[in-house]
Amino acid sequence: MPGDLAPDNRNLRVSHEDRDQVAEQLRVAAGDGRLTADELDERLETALTARTYGELEVVLADLPAAAGARPAPAVEAKDLVALAITHGTIKRDGAWVVPRRLTVEARHGNVVIDFSAAVISQPTLDLAISVGHGNIVLIVPPGVVVDVDSVSVGHGVIRQRVHHQAGVPVRLLVSASGSLRHGNLVVRGARTGPRRGFWDWLLRRRPRAVGELPFR
């Protein structure tokens, strides 16, 4: 893919949106007769499991630009993002860009930081927290590891509910430091599969699958 990506961007990690974009370009190319069914299947498998822009570049290398725009390089991460709250809740979720350093200051409030769909362009994040009264929840997908050894708690607990799985590449190491005077720090995994409703929880029923009727 000459000229589309700078050499230093080819090793950056791609997002789900990037993979889906390239998959759609491949389907369009197959519809135009540029790829056979076998070639489409092979390239789709590569695109949907790609980790870097360089891997996505390979499956589009012999296709003209008219087949679709190439994936854009990752957004440049900021050196510092500061979150501060006096009363209320702060939430970061969706495709937000993870900075190199993130500071969180909360006098009375709760903070939720969800890495499930975050744009990660560097291997580490320095997370500095200072909480008077409140809670911090970190939601992490596989490949995001949180080190909480440098966090002190006055009245509260630290719940590390997620541990790194052997064989899963580490995409991001979050080094948390700072203090919580009155509050909790919880690190939990991203939710997957159907969620239980109130009556499912009350009656201890398993969650319904998509399309499944409430009663049989």
N, C-alpha and C positions, 0 to 999 in steps of 0.2 A: 504494500500500500504506500507507494512513494509520495512523500510530501504531506501526508495527512496527519501524522503524529510525529512530534519531535522525539529523538532517540531517548531522552531522559523520561519521557512519559510512558514508554512502552512497558515498563516494569511496574507501573502503578496499578493498584487493585481496581477492578471494575465492580459496578453495582448490579443489582437485579434488573434495573431499568436498562442499563447498557446491554446486558445479555438479551433481554427481550427485544430491544431495538434491532440488534444484529439478526436475531432469529426471524424477525419480520422481513428484513431485507433479503434473507436467503429464500424465504417463501415466495417473495415477489420475483426474485431471479428465476426460481424454478417455474413459476407461472409464465414467465417470458420465454421459457425454453432454454435458458442458459445453464441449468443444472438438471441432471437426471434424478429420478426418484432415489436411487442409491446414494448419489452424491449429496442430495439434500439431507437424507437421514444421517449420513456421516458427519456433515458439517453442523447440523443442528445439535448433535450430541457434543461436538467440540465447543460450540458457542455457549450452550447452556451449562457447561461445566468449566468454562474459562475462568481464570483467576485474574489475569492481567490484560491490559489493552493490546499487548503484543500477541497474545493468543487469539484475540478476536480479529486482529489484523490479518492473520494467516488465512482465515476462512473467507475473507473478502478480497484477497490480494489480486485475483484474476477476474474480478467483476468490475464493470464500469461504474462510474460515479452515479449514473442514471438509475442504477439498481437501488440507490438509497444512500443517504449521507453516512459517512463513517462515524463511529462513536467519538464524541468530543473528549479531550483530555479531562482528567478529574479537576474539580474546582480546587484552587489553591487554598490550603488550610491557613487560617489565621494563627499568628504566634500566640495570641492571648484573647480569650473571651471571658468576660466577668459577668456573672449572674448575681444579682442582689435583690433581696425582698425583705420588706418590713413585716407585712401581714399578708397571708394568702398562699398561693401555690404557683410554682414555676414548673413548666414541663417542656422538655425538649424531646421530640419524637419525629417520626417520618424521616425524610431524606435530608437531615441537617448535617452540616460539615463539621467533623470533629477537629477542633483546633489542636495545637501542640500543648497548650496549657489552658486549663479551665479552672476558674476560681468561683466558688459558690459561698455566698454570705447570706444567711437567713436569721433574722432576729426572732420572728415568730411566724413560722410557715413550713410548708412542705415542698420538697423538690423531687421531681421524677425525671430521670435521664434515661432515655430508651435508645439503646444502640442497635436495635433490631434491623432498621433500614438506614442507619447512618452512613454517610459517605466517609470512608476511612482512607486517607492518603499517606499516612505515616505510621510507623510500627508502635509508637508509644504515645501515651497521654498522661500529663502531669495534672492530677486533680487535687486541688487544695480546697478544703471545706472548713467553714466556720459557722456553726449553728448554735443559737441560743436555746430556743424551744422549737422543736420540729423534728421532721423525719426526712431522710434521704433514701430514695429507692433507685437502684441501678438495675436496669433490665438489659441482660446481655444474651446474645445468640452464641452458638458454638463458634469458637475461635477468638472470642473476646474474653480476656482473663483480667480479673481485678485483684490487686494486692492491697489489702486493708490493714497490714501490720503496723502502719505508721499513723493510724487514726486512734485518738483517745476519746473515751466516753465517760462523762461524769455520772449521770443518772440515765441509764438506757442500756441497750445491747447492740451488738453487731451480729447480724445473721448472714453468714456466707452460705447461701443455699446452692451455689453453683461451683463446681470444681472442674478444672481442666481435664478433658478426656484424652487419654493417650491416643496418638495417631491423628488428632485433629490439629492442623496447622494453626499457629497463633497469629491472627491478623492484627490484633491490637492488645497491648499490655497497658492497663490502666493502673497507675501508681497513685493510690489515694493517701492523703496525709491531712492533718488538721485535727479539729476537735468538735465534739458535740457535747454541750453542757447538759441539756435535757432533751433526749430524743434517741432515735434508733437509726441505724444504717443497715439497709437490707439489700443484698445482692441476689437477684433471682433470675431465672431463665425466662426467655420470651415464651409466651403462651402459644401452643400449637394445638390444632384439632378443635373440635366443637367445644363450646363452653356450657357448663351446666346452668340451667335457669334456677329460679328460686325454688320451685316445686320439685325439680330434680334433686336439688340439694336437700330439701326438707325430707323427701321420701327416700333419700339415698339411692337414687337411680343413676345409671350411667348417662353421660351426655348423649343426646340424639345426634345421629349422623345427618349430614346435609340431605334434605329431601325426605327424611324419615318422618312418618306421621307421629303425633304426640302419643296416641294410644293405639293399641292393636286389639 
